[in-house]
Amino acid sequence: MIIRRYRFPASGGSEQDFAAYIDHAGVGFFFPLGTANLETAAAKASKIYQMVVNAGWAATFQRHSRELIISFEWCLNPVLWTYTTIHTLIGETSIHDPDSSPVNRNRQRVLVAELDAGIRRALCWSIDQQAGFVSVPCESVAAFSNALALHKPRMVLMNRNLAGRIGFKTAGTVSPIQPGILALTYSVHADGDQMFISTPGGAGGYLVKRVKPDRLLEPILKVANRAELMTEDFLPRVKHYFQELLQLHSSHDNPALASLSRRENEVLDLLSKGCLDKEIAQAMGISVWTVHGHVKKIFERLHVRTRTEAVIQYLEK
């Protein structure tokens, strides 16, 4: 059990609450436990594990919230992604009506196409926190066409696994799905390491940035309220957003990265390319144990706890 750094506001709780990583039959997920009491957390983790063993993952997902990483795929080459941490929202909720409030009628609609109810609720909650936007849930491929015609959203947010079935041919890059309707795909990951491994190879560059759950659409917030802006203009605007991030990082160099030794930088560079410890050892002509020592020093200097966090700092420099 560990204390997770990133809290999902819709779940309540505090930054001191425990989470448990539960693994069964080679599959594992983080589960927020909603308590800072170690004994209570351990009992709940044991209960979740027993349910996984006895009833399977699908039944467990319906009863217990998971912590997941959602990565938003703005551009394929170069790879420009934002990502955030959510907790799946479990339990019955009232029917979501985007027109239930006069205020909502003036907000731009975002259709969320996601089969998993817990993920769909979490993403809808996140979008509803952003000024100028209101979410519209879509729970199935069969309902997608009707939802698109009925609600006339400004934007569609869809699970990458649904893109082909829905007819969106440019998954991985923000682009129109219909005239005037922008579409953005996202992927779901059990943790940050899985997200990093899933980044497509062969791109000309990589930039991955964490955003808060209530800022999912941050790369387009400055332009989304401009009705005259054509959907084809969004990708250049998104690239401009990431270029500004690069300029910000270059003008405010990360002192922790500057403190790395030459060998530590070499190790981190190879980590950023997805190399395993054995491959790093072979490339640098050192032992695997020496690689472990360098990785430990990198963690200490960058104040991170995982290789993914270290690599993200490196890629954002």
C-alpha positions as a Markdown table, in Angstrom:
| # | Residue | x | y | z |
|---|---|---|---|---|
| 1 | Met | 0.0 | 0.0 | 0.0 |
| 2 | Ile | 1.2 | 3.5 | -0.7 |
| 3 | Ile | 0.1 | 7.1 | -0.4 |
| 4 | Arg | -0.7 | 8.4 | -3.9 |
| 5 | Arg | 0.4 | 11.9 | -4.8 |
| 6 | Tyr | -2.5 | 12.8 | -7.1 |
| 7 | Arg | -6.0 | 13.1 | -5.7 |
| 8 | Phe | -9.2 | 13.1 | -7.8 |
| 9 | Pro | -11.4 | 15.9 | -6.3 |
| 10 | Ala | -14.7 | 14.2 | -7.2 |
| 11 | Ser | -13.8 | 11.3 | -5.0 |
| 12 | Gly | -13.3 | 13.4 | -1.9 |
| 13 | Gly | -10.7 | 12.2 | 0.6 |
| 14 | Ser | -7.3 | 13.7 | 1.3 |
| 15 | Glu | -3.8 | 13.6 | -0.1 |
| 16 | Gln | -2.9 | 11.3 | 2.9 |
| 17 | Asp | -5.3 | 8.6 | 1.9 |
| 18 | Phe | -3.9 | 5.2 | 1.1 |
| 19 | Ala | -4.2 | 3.3 | -2.2 |
| 20 | Ala | -3.4 | -0.3 | -2.9 |
| 21 | Tyr | -1.9 | -2.0 | -5.9 |
| 22 | Ile | -3.8 | -5.3 | -6.4 |
| 23 | Asp | -2.4 | -7.9 | -8.8 |
| 24 | His | -4.1 | -11.1 | -9.8 |
| 25 | Ala | -3.3 | -13.5 | -12.7 |
| 26 | Gly | -0.8 | -11.1 | -14.1 |
| 27 | Val | -3.2 | -8.1 | -14.2 |
| 28 | Gly | -3.0 | -5.2 | -11.7 |
| 29 | Phe | -4.6 | -1.9 | -10.8 |
| 30 | Phe | -4.4 | 0.8 | -8.2 |
| 31 | Phe | -7.5 | 1.2 | -5.9 |
| 32 | Pro | -8.0 | 4.3 | -3.8 |
| 33 | Leu | -9.0 | 3.2 | -0.3 |
| 34 | Gly | -10.5 | 6.5 | 0.9 |
| 35 | Thr | -8.8 | 6.5 | 4.4 |
| 36 | Ala | -5.6 | 7.6 | 6.0 |
| 37 | Asn | -5.9 | 4.8 | 8.7 |
| 38 | Leu | -3.5 | 2.0 | 7.8 |
| 39 | Glu | -5.5 | -0.7 | 9.5 |
| 40 | Thr | -8.8 | 0.3 | 7.8 |
| 41 | Ala | -7.0 | 0.6 | 4.5 |
| 42 | Ala | -5.5 | -2.8 | 4.8 |
| 43 | Ala | -8.9 | -4.4 | 5.6 |
| 44 | Lys | -10.5 | -2.7 | 2.6 |
| 45 | Ala | -7.6 | -3.8 | 0.3 |
| 46 | Ser | -8.0 | -7.4 | 1.5 |
| 47 | Lys | -11.7 | -7.2 | 0.7 |
| 48 | Ile | -11.1 | -5.9 | -2.8 |
| 49 | Tyr | -8.5 | -8.6 | -3.5 |
| 50 | Gln | -10.9 | -11.3 | -2.3 |
| 51 | Met | -13.6 | -10.0 | -4.6 |
| 52 | Val | -11.1 | -10.1 | -7.6 |
| 53 | Val | -10.2 | -13.7 | -6.8 |
| 54 | Asn | -13.8 | -14.8 | -6.3 |
| 55 | Ala | -15.8 | -12.7 | -8.7 |
| 56 | Gly | -13.3 | -11.4 | -11.3 |
| 57 | Trp | -12.1 | -8.0 | -12.4 |
| 58 | Ala | -15.4 | -6.9 | -14.1 |
| 59 | Ala | -17.5 | -7.4 | -11.0 |
| 60 | Thr | -14.8 | -5.7 | -8.9 |
| 61 | Phe | -14.8 | -2.7 | -11.2 |
| 62 | Gln | -18.5 | -2.2 | -10.7 |
| 63 | Arg | -18.1 | -2.1 | -6.9 |
| 64 | His | -14.8 | -0.4 | -6.3 |
| 65 | Ser | -13.2 | 2.7 | -7.7 |
| 66 | Arg | -9.9 | 2.4 | -9.6 |
| 67 | Glu | -7.2 | 4.9 | -10.1 |
| 68 | Leu | -6.3 | 5.3 | -13.8 |
| 69 | Ile | -4.2 | 7.5 | -16.0 |
| 70 | Ile | -6.0 | 9.0 | -19.0 |
| 71 | Ser | -3.8 | 10.3 | -21.8 |
| 72 | Phe | -5.2 | 12.7 | -24.4 |
| 73 | Glu | -3.8 | 12.3 | -27.9 |
| 74 | Trp | -3.6 | 15.8 | -29.4 |
| 75 | Cys | -1.0 | 15.0 | -32.1 |
| 76 | Leu | 0.6 | 11.9 | -33.5 |
| 77 | Asn | 3.9 | 13.3 | -34.9 |
| 78 | Pro | 5.4 | 14.8 | -32.9 |
| 79 | Val | 3.7 | 13.0 | -30.0 |
| 80 | Leu | 1.9 | 15.7 | -28.0 |
| 81 | Trp | -0.1 | 14.3 | -25.1 |
| 82 | Thr | -1.6 | 15.6 | -22.0 |
| 83 | Tyr | -2.6 | 13.2 | -19.2 |
| 84 | Thr | -4.4 | 13.2 | -15.9 |
| 85 | Thr | -5.2 | 10.9 | -13.0 |
| 86 | Ile | -8.9 | 10.0 | -12.3 |
| 87 | His | -10.8 | 7.7 | -10.0 |
| 88 | Thr | -13.6 | 5.8 | -11.6 |
| 89 | Leu | -16.9 | 7.1 | -10.1 |
| 90 | Ile | -19.0 | 4.1 | -8.9 |
| 91 | Gly | -22.7 | 4.0 | -8.2 |
| 92 | Glu | -25.9 | 5.2 | -9.7 |
| 93 | Thr | -26.1 | 8.8 | -10.7 |
| 94 | Ser | -29.0 | 10.9 | -11.8 |
| 95 | Ile | -29.6 | 11.3 | -15.5 |
| 96 | His | -27.3 | 13.9 | -16.9 |
| 97 | Asp | -29.2 | 16.5 | -18.9 |
| 98 | Pro | -27.0 | 19.2 | -20.5 |
| 99 | Asp | -30.0 | 21.5 | -20.9 |
| 100 | Ser | -31.3 | 21.2 | -17.3 |
| 101 | Ser | -29.8 | 24.6 | -16.4 |
| 102 | Pro | -30.2 | 27.9 | -18.4 |
| 103 | Val | -26.5 | 28.4 | -17.8 |
| 104 | Asn | -25.6 | 25.1 | -19.5 |
| 105 | Arg | -27.4 | 26.2 | -22.7 |
| 106 | Asn | -24.7 | 28.7 | -23.2 |
| 107 | Arg | -21.9 | 26.2 | -22.6 |
| 108 | Gln | -20.2 | 24.3 | -25.4 |
| 109 | Arg | -21.1 | 20.6 | -25.3 |
| 110 | Val | -18.5 | 17.8 | -25.2 |
| 111 | Leu | -19.8 | 14.4 | -26.1 |
| 112 | Val | -18.0 | 11.7 | -24.1 |
| 113 | Ala | -18.0 | 8.3 | -25.8 |
| 114 | Glu | -16.9 | 5.7 | -23.3 |
| 115 | Leu | -18.3 | 2.2 | -22.5 |
| 116 | Asp | -17.0 | 2.0 | -18.9 |
| 117 | Ala | -19.5 | 3.8 | -16.7 |
| 118 | Gly | -17.0 | 4.7 | -14.0 |
| 119 | Ile | -14.6 | 6.2 | -16.5 |
| 120 | Arg | -17.4 | 8.0 | -18.3 |
| 121 | Arg | -18.7 | 9.6 | -15.1 |
| 122 | Ala | -15.2 | 10.7 | -14.1 |
| 123 | Leu | -14.6 | 12.4 | -17.5 |
| 124 | Cys | -18.0 | 14.0 | -17.5 |
| 125 | Trp | -17.4 | 15.4 | -14.0 |
| 126 | Ser | -14.0 | 16.8 | -15.1 |
| 127 | Ile | -15.4 | 18.5 | -18.2 |
| 128 | Asp | -18.3 | 20.0 | -16.2 |
| 129 | Gln | -15.7 | 21.8 | -14.0 |
| 130 | Gln | -14.4 | 23.8 | -16.9 |
| 131 | Ala | -16.0 | 27.2 | -17.5 |
| 132 | Gly | -17.7 | 27.3 | -20.9 |
| 133 | Phe | -18.2 | 23.5 | -21.3 |
| 134 | Val | -20.8 | 20.9 | -20.4 |
| 135 | Ser | -20.5 | 17.2 | -20.9 |
| 136 | Val | -22.9 | 14.8 | -22.7 |
| 137 | Pro | -22.4 | 11.1 | -21.9 |
| 138 | Cys | -22.6 | 8.5 | -24.6 |
| 139 | Glu | -22.5 | 4.9 | -23.3 |
| 140 | Ser | -22.5 | 2.9 | -26.5 |
| 141 | Val | -21.5 | 2.8 | -30.1 |
| 142 | Ala | -25.1 | 2.2 | -31.1 |
| 143 | Ala | -26.1 | 5.5 | -29.3 |
| 144 | Phe | -23.3 | 7.6 | -30.9 |
| 145 | Ser | -25.0 | 8.7 | -34.1 |
| 146 | Asn | -28.2 | 9.7 | -32.3 |
| 147 | Ala | -26.3 | 11.5 | -29.6 |
| 148 | Leu | -24.3 | 13.4 | -32.2 |
| 149 | Ala | -27.4 | 14.5 | -34.1 |
| 150 | Leu | -29.5 | 15.3 | -30.9 |
| 151 | His | -26.9 | 17.3 | -28.9 |
| 152 | Lys | -24.8 | 18.8 | -31.7 |
| 153 | Pro | -21.6 | 18.9 | -29.6 |
| 154 | Arg | -18.7 | 21.3 | -30.3 |
| 155 | Met | -16.4 | 18.4 | -29.5 |
| 156 | Val | -16.3 | 14.6 | -29.1 |
| 157 | Leu | -14.0 | 13.0 | -26.6 |
| 158 | Met | -13.8 | 9.3 | -27.3 |
| 159 | Asn | -11.9 | 6.2 | -26.1 |
| 160 | Arg | -9.3 | 5.3 | -28.7 |
| 161 | Asn | -10.7 | 1.7 | -28.8 |
| 162 | Leu | -14.0 | 3.1 | -30.1 |
| 163 | Ala | -12.6 | 5.3 | -32.8 |
| 164 | Gly | -12.7 | 2.8 | -35.6 |
| 165 | Arg | -16.2 | 1.5 | -34.7 |
| 166 | Ile | -17.5 | 5.1 | -34.6 |
| 167 | Gly | -16.0 | 5.9 | -37.9 |
| 168 | Phe | -13.2 | 8.3 | -36.7 |
| 169 | Lys | -10.3 | 7.7 | -39.1 |
| 170 | Thr | -7.6 | 10.0 | -37.6 |
| 171 | Ala | -7.3 | 8.6 | -34.0 |
| 172 | Gly | -4.3 | 10.0 | -32.3 |
| 173 | Thr | -4.6 | 13.5 | -33.7 |
| 174 | Val | -7.3 | 16.1 | -32.9 |
| 175 | Ser | -9.3 | 16.7 | -36.0 |
| 176 | Pro | -12.9 | 17.0 | -37.3 |
| 177 | Ile | -15.2 | 14.0 | -37.2 |
| 178 | Gln | -17.9 | 16.0 | -38.9 |
| 179 | Pro | -17.9 | 19.6 | -40.2 |
| 180 | Gly | -17.7 | 21.9 | -37.2 |
| 181 | Ile | -17.3 | 19.0 | -34.7 |
| 182 | Leu | -13.8 | 18.4 | -33.3 |
| 183 | Ala | -12.8 | 14.9 | -32.1 |
| 184 | Leu | -10.1 | 13.9 | -29.7 |
| 185 | Thr | -9.1 | 10.3 | -28.7 |
| 186 | Tyr | -7.8 | 9.3 | -25.3 |
| 187 | Ser | -6.3 | 6.1 | -23.9 |
| 188 | Val | -6.7 | 4.5 | -20.5 |
| 189 | His | -3.8 | 3.1 | -18.5 |
| 190 | Ala | -3.4 | 1.3 | -15.2 |
| 191 | Asp | -0.4 | 3.5 | -14.3 |
| 192 | Gly | 2.2 | 6.0 | -15.7 |
| 193 | Asp | 4.6 | 3.3 | -16.8 |
| 194 | Gln | 2.0 | 1.7 | -18.9 |
| 195 | Met | 1.2 | 5.1 | -20.5 |
| 196 | Phe | 4.8 | 5.7 | -21.4 |
| 197 | Ile | 5.2 | 2.3 | -23.0 |
| 198 | Ser | 2.1 | 2.9 | -25.1 |
| 199 | Thr | 3.5 | 6.1 | -26.8 |
| 200 | Pro | 3.8 | 5.4 | -30.5 |
| 201 | Gly | 7.4 | 4.8 | -31.8 |
| 202 | Gly | 9.1 | 6.6 | -34.6 |
| 203 | Ala | 7.8 | 10.1 | -33.9 |
| 204 | Gly | 9.9 | 13.2 | -34.5 |
| 205 | Gly | 9.6 | 14.3 | -30.9 |
| 206 | Tyr | 7.7 | 13.7 | -27.7 |
| 207 | Leu | 6.1 | 16.1 | -25.2 |
| 208 | Val | 3.9 | 14.8 | -22.4 |
| 209 | Lys | 2.3 | 17.1 | -19.9 |
| 210 | Arg | 0.2 | 16.4 | -16.8 |
| 211 | Val | -2.9 | 18.5 | -16.4 |
| 212 | Lys | -5.4 | 18.7 | -13.5 |
| 213 | Pro | -8.7 | 16.8 | -14.0 |
| 214 | Asp | -10.6 | 20.0 | -14.2 |
| 215 | Arg | -8.3 | 21.3 | -17.0 |
| 216 | Leu | -8.6 | 18.4 | -19.5 |
| 217 | Leu | -9.1 | 20.7 | -22.5 |
| 218 | Glu | -6.3 | 23.1 | -21.5 |
| 219 | Pro | -4.6 | 23.1 | -24.9 |
| 220 | Ile | -7.7 | 24.6 | -26.6 |
| 221 | Leu | -9.2 | 26.6 | -23.7 |
| 222 | Lys | -7.9 | 29.9 | -25.2 |
| 223 | Val | -9.6 | 29.3 | -28.5 |
| 224 | Ala | -12.6 | 27.0 | -27.9 |
| 225 | Asn | -14.9 | 29.9 | -27.3 |
| 226 | Arg | -14.2 | 31.5 | -30.7 |
| 227 | Ala | -17.2 | 30.4 | -32.8 |
| 228 | Glu | -15.6 | 31.6 | -36.0 |
| 229 | Leu | -12.5 | 29.4 | -35.5 |
| 230 | Met | -12.6 | 26.4 | -37.9 |
| 231 | Thr | -12.0 | 23.0 | -36.6 |
| 232 | Glu | -9.1 | 22.6 | -39.0 |
| 233 | Asp | -7.3 | 25.4 | -37.1 |
| 234 | Phe | -7.3 | 23.6 | -33.8 |
| 235 | Leu | -4.2 | 21.4 | -34.5 |
| 236 | Pro | -2.0 | 24.4 | -35.2 |
| 237 | Arg | -3.3 | 26.1 | -32.0 |
| 238 | Val | -2.6 | 22.9 | -30.0 |
| 239 | Lys | 1.0 | 22.8 | -31.4 |
| 240 | His | 1.4 | 26.4 | -30.4 |
| 241 | Tyr | 0.3 | 25.5 | -26.8 |
| 242 | Phe | 3.0 | 22.9 | -26.6 |
| 243 | Gln | 5.6 | 25.2 | -28.2 |
| 244 | Glu | 4.8 | 27.7 | -25.4 |
| 245 | Leu | 5.5 | 25.0 | -22.9 |
| 246 | Leu | 8.9 | 24.3 | -24.5 |
| 247 | Gln | 9.8 | 28.0 | -24.4 |
| 248 | Leu | 8.7 | 28.2 | -20.7 |
| 249 | His | 10.9 | 25.2 | -19.9 |
| 250 | Ser | 13.9 | 26.5 | -21.8 |
| 251 | Ser | 13.6 | 29.9 | -20.1 |
| 252 | His | 13.3 | 28.3 | -16.7 |
| 253 | Asp | 15.8 | 25.4 | -16.8 |
| 254 | Asn | 15.1 | 22.6 | -14.3 |
| 255 | Pro | 17.9 | 22.9 | -11.8 |
| 256 | Ala | 17.4 | 19.3 | -10.8 |
| 257 | Leu | 18.1 | 18.1 | -14.3 |
| 258 | Ala | 21.2 | 20.3 | -14.5 |
| 259 | Ser | 22.5 | 18.5 | -11.4 |
| 260 | Leu | 22.6 | 15.2 | -13.1 |
| 261 | Ser | 26.1 | 13.8 | -14.0 |
| 262 | Arg | 27.0 | 12.9 | -17.5 |
| 263 | Arg | 26.5 | 9.2 | -16.9 |
| 264 | Glu | 23.1 | 9.9 | -15.2 |
| 265 | Asn | 22.1 | 11.9 | -18.3 |
| 266 | Glu | 23.1 | 9.0 | -20.5 |
| 267 | Val | 21.0 | 6.6 | -18.5 |
| 268 | Leu | 18.0 | 9.0 | -18.5 |
| 269 | Asp | 18.3 | 9.5 | -22.2 |
| 270 | Leu | 18.2 | 5.7 | -22.8 |
| 271 | Leu | 15.3 | 5.4 | -20.3 |
| 272 | Ser | 13.4 | 8.0 | -22.4 |
| 273 | Lys | 13.8 | 5.7 | -25.4 |
| 274 | Gly | 12.1 | 2.8 | -23.6 |
| 275 | Cys | 15.3 | 0.8 | -23.0 |
| 276 | Leu | 15.4 | -1.8 | -20.2 |
| 277 | Asp | 18.1 | -1.9 | -17.6 |
| 278 | Lys | 19.8 | -4.8 | -19.3 |
| 279 | Glu | 19.8 | -2.9 | -22.6 |
| 280 | Ile | 21.2 | 0.3 | -20.9 |
| 281 | Ala | 23.9 | -1.7 | -19.3 |
| 282 | Gln | 24.9 | -3.2 | -22.7 |
| 283 | Ala | 24.8 | 0.2 | -24.5 |
| 284 | Met | 27.0 | 1.9 | -21.8 |
| 285 | Gly | 29.3 | -1.0 | -21.1 |
| 286 | Ile | 28.4 | -1.2 | -17.4 |
| 287 | Ser | 26.7 | -3.7 | -15.1 |
| 288 | Val | 23.0 | -3.9 | -14.5 |
| 289 | Trp | 23.7 | -3.1 | -10.8 |
| 290 | Thr | 25.5 | 0.1 | -11.8 |
| 291 | Val | 22.5 | 1.1 | -13.9 |
| 292 | His | 20.3 | 0.5 | -10.8 |
| 293 | Gly | 22.6 | 2.8 | -8.9 |
| 294 | His | 22.4 | 5.6 | -11.5 |
| 295 | Val | 18.6 | 5.2 | -11.6 |
| 296 | Lys | 18.4 | 5.6 | -7.8 |
| 297 | Lys | 20.5 | 8.7 | -7.9 |
| 298 | Ile | 18.3 | 10.1 | -10.7 |
| 299 | Phe | 15.3 | 9.6 | -8.5 |
| 300 | Glu | 16.9 | 11.4 | -5.6 |
| 301 | Arg | 18.1 | 14.4 | -7.7 |
| 302 | Leu | 14.8 | 14.8 | -9.5 |
| 303 | His | 12.6 | 14.1 | -6.5 |
| 304 | Val | 10.6 | 11.5 | -8.3 |
| 305 | Arg | 9.5 | 7.9 | -7.4 |
| 306 | Thr | 9.0 | 6.3 | -10.8 |
| 307 | Arg | 10.9 | 6.0 | -14.1 |
| 308 | Thr | 7.9 | 7.5 | -15.8 |
| 309 | Glu | 8.1 | 10.7 | -13.7 |
| 310 | Ala | 11.8 | 11.0 | -14.4 |
| 311 | Val | 11.4 | 10.5 | -18.1 |
| 312 | Ile | 8.6 | 13.1 | -18.3 |
| 313 | Gln | 10.8 | 15.7 | -16.6 |
| 314 | Tyr | 13.5 | 14.8 | -19.1 |
| 315 | Leu | 11.2 | 15.1 | -22.1 |
| 316 | Glu | 9.8 | 18.4 | -20.9 |
| 317 | Lys | 13.2 | 20.0 | -20.5 |
